Amino acid sequence: MNKWMIASDLHGAAGWCQKLMDAWEKEGAQKILLLGDLLYHGPRNPLPEQYDPKRVAALLNERKGRILCVRGNCDAEVDQMMLDFPILAESCILAIGERTIFASHGHHVKKGEMPSLQPGDILLCGHTHVPAWESWGENLYLNPGSVSMPKEDSWRGYLILTEEEAVWKDLEGDVRHRLSLG
């Protein structure tokens, strides 16, 4: 079974990145898809707790063969120089079962501005720092929220995506929301 961990918006927070790596091991997901904003906190955001972009790069580089990533609005060529896996693609497409997943950070592609998807396909974005699960016509918009700087009273967490379901969890592994995809 395909089991993906989806996370976004680490923003250089090493302690929260370590918790994400620990959760990844516990989840047993084969791969992780990072939806951007890995190392830099951005000029609009406060410095996150335990801000250490070099440590975040080291934690991610240890797992480079199992990471897929799209570029966030805070990711730049200098960040790519620190990482041993590609981070500068604006989007990617995955297949999970019969569904196509179009993944982007979300600052260029947004819900309501769907790319050409077939009924049942999923638009997956980060950027807002708010977990989301919404129907859009015959498609779904999913957002894992933020690992380091959650907004709107949400939690630090990630999304587990399989053919059967999408499950939002906090970094302790507690289920916050479950959505059947069957």
Helices and strands as residue ranges (DSSP letters): E 3-7, H 14-27, E 31-34, H 53-61, G 64-66, E 67-69, H 77-82, E 91-96, E 99-104, E 122-125, E 132-136, E 139-143, E 157-162, E 165-170, E 175-180
